[in-house]
Amino acid sequence: MRGIGSQVNFDAPAVLRKWPSLRNERLTEGAGSYLLIDGTIDECIREFMAKPSAPRHLYEIHAAPQPPWLALSYLENKSLSSHGCGTFSD
């Protein structure tokens, strides 16, 4: 990963979502996850980390990919496709 910046913009928009559950198990029926926080990556991570560890698998943080990850993802896909390890489109 050298040569590609690896800083995360913690002020970028993000949302924290939670899946409905029963006895700490995700419910598969229903409308899906619901919104808890519409804020920044930093706010979502802080709220997530404040939750008890046992039900953390029920939470998701959604944010747009940031430029270094986009570049890294592109390079990895090109490398894998050139070695015949997968089918990726340019």
C-alpha positions, 0 to 999 in steps of 0.5 A, a space after each residue: 500500500 505504499 505510495 497510496 495515502 491511507 488517511 481516513 476523513 472521519 468528517 465524511 458523511 456516514 450513517 449507523 444502522 441496526 438490524 431488528 433482532 430477537 434474543 440477539 439474533 438478526 430477524 430476517 423478516 421485515 424491512 431490513 436495518 433502520 437508521 440510528 445516526 445520520 452524521 459523520 464517520 467519527 460520530 458513527 464509530 463513537 456511537 457504535 463503540 459505545 454499544 455493548 459488544 455482544 450485539 455489535 454484529 447487528 450494526 452497520 456503518 455505511 459511508 462512501 468509499 474514500 479516494 485512497 481505497 478507490 485507487 487501491 481497489 482498482 489496483 487490486 482488481 487489475 492485478 487479480 484480473 491480469 493473473 486470471 484470479 477473477 473476472 473484473 471489468 475495466 
